[in-house]
Each structure stands twice: as C-alpha cells, then as structure tokens.
Amino acid sequence: MDKIGKYIRRIEIDSLWGNHKHIVWELDREVNILSGVNGVGKSTILNKVILKLLQMVKDGCAGESDVKLAYEPADAATVRFDVVRSFDRPLIHGDLLEKLADARVTTELDWQLYQLQRRFLDYQVNVGNRMIAMLTSGDPGAREQAQQAAELRGRFQDMVDELFSETGKKIVRSSNEILLEQFGEVLSPYRLSSGEKQMLVILLTVLVEDCQPYVLFMDEPETSLHVEWQQKLIGLIRRLNPNVQIILTTHSPAVIMNGWMDAVTEVTDITQ
C-alpha cells in the first residue's frame, strides 16, 4: 500500500494553459490562500491538483502528467484529501439522481450533505467503538481519553448552534443524523439557505475526518457566506481539526482577516 503523507509541501504544474505558464507553489503546513484577478488561473490550479489526486485514488495511476506534488514525509505517494464545492446549482436529472431515495436532494450542496450524512453516521460509530475500547482497556487515563474523543462532536454542534443562532436554529443533539430544530419544528438540512448549507458542508467535512492529517481544498468558499462567517471560517475549521492543511482560492478580503494575511499567495508570485 502506498504511504500516506500528512500534507502537500509543493505543487508544480509544467504547462498551465498550454506551456504558457509554469507554476511552482511552496505550501505552508496549515493554511494556503491563492489570490488573483479573474481569469489568472486560481481555480485551474486547484482543479488540476484535485484531478491528479482523484485519478490516483480511482485508477492507481499518476494522474495528470504535468502536475507534480511533493509530500511530507518525502517518501509518501499520496495524501488524504477532501474537496468542498461552493456553488448550489440544481442537479441535472440523470440515473444517479433518479436512484436517490431522498427526493429532497435537488442541488449540488444537497448532494454533498446527503453524502456527508452517511459519513457522519460512520464517524459516530467509529468514535463509539473507540470509546468502548478505551473504557474497557483498564488504562487509568482511559476515561479522560474517551471524553476527549466525544468532545469533538459537541464542539461541532456548539459551532453550528452559535452560527445559526440569529435564525433560532439548533442542532438536534439526540439524533444520529444531522437535523435542526427551529421554534419547535424539526428541519432537514436540505431546507436551509444556501449559505447555511455551505457552512454545514464545510464543518461536517472537517469533522468526519476525525482529526486525522489531511488536505482540504476549497474553491471560493466565501460564496453565499455573509462577511462575519467569512471572517470566522478558517478559525472554525482549525478548531475542529488542527491537523488539516487548508488550500483555497478566494476573492474576499474578509476570509483572510483574523490573522491569515501572511497565508496569501498571488498567482503571479508562483508563475514562471
């Protein structure tokens, strides 16, 4: 089995847009924000890297030949990664959509939430099994370790409650799936606004990785988020998983507030 890296150290693209640009981007362990004017290639760079990683997972091949990735540790062959898409476009009806059991899934963010519901259930089972193993191990510190394992879910729920507090929505904590309550009415996540769905998708994606080292790709995650949420976004992600490496593109100055100005890289600065 290929060795899994902790994060990506460097991205190199030989021929962005038909040999007109050569990209070399040295990455930070924690937060990497790609900025630039429209059309300069921000999304193209992200999509090329994601496609390479997806091809490696699917086919076991090297993926896009013009994309080279260096990992930490240096002998790693790939990394764990997640991709969050920001646009809430309607799903095109097709075989996949027709097979869905839940007719409420009608947009791209709905589809992401549908998949995350399943991952959330698996995450809870894994945490529960780990807690049982800790508590039955005879280790004097096992109870404290078990409490720490359960704390992360509570932190996620507290975050959602605080973010959605202005509209009176709260996570239903007794449910094994993601449901919300608003003034006594139980809501599915598919009934949320686009901005609420988007924030929920991002936080759930981070939570279900269970504090493991991995890379989170986001292309303009500020879409549909109001300014206050944009400012909080990176900090919330890192509170849920300090081992995540964030790689994102943005147009919004609000995303880089709260101490992330030094994490910004202009596309022109990494273009040769």
Secondary structure, DSSP 4 states (H G I P E B T S, - for coil): -PPEESEEEEEEEEEETTTTEEEEEEPPSSEEEEE-STTSSHHHHHHHHHHHHHHHHHHSS---TTEEEEEESTT--EE-EEEE----PBPPPSHHHHH-S-TT--BHHHHHHHHHHHHHHHHHHHHHHHHHHHHTS--TTHHHHHHHHHHHHHHHHHHHHHHTGGGTEEE-TT-SS--EEETTEEE-GGGS-HHHHHHHHHHHHHHTTTT--EEEEEESTTTT--HHHHHHHHHHHHHH-TTEEEEEE-S-GGGGTTT-GGGEEEGGGGB-
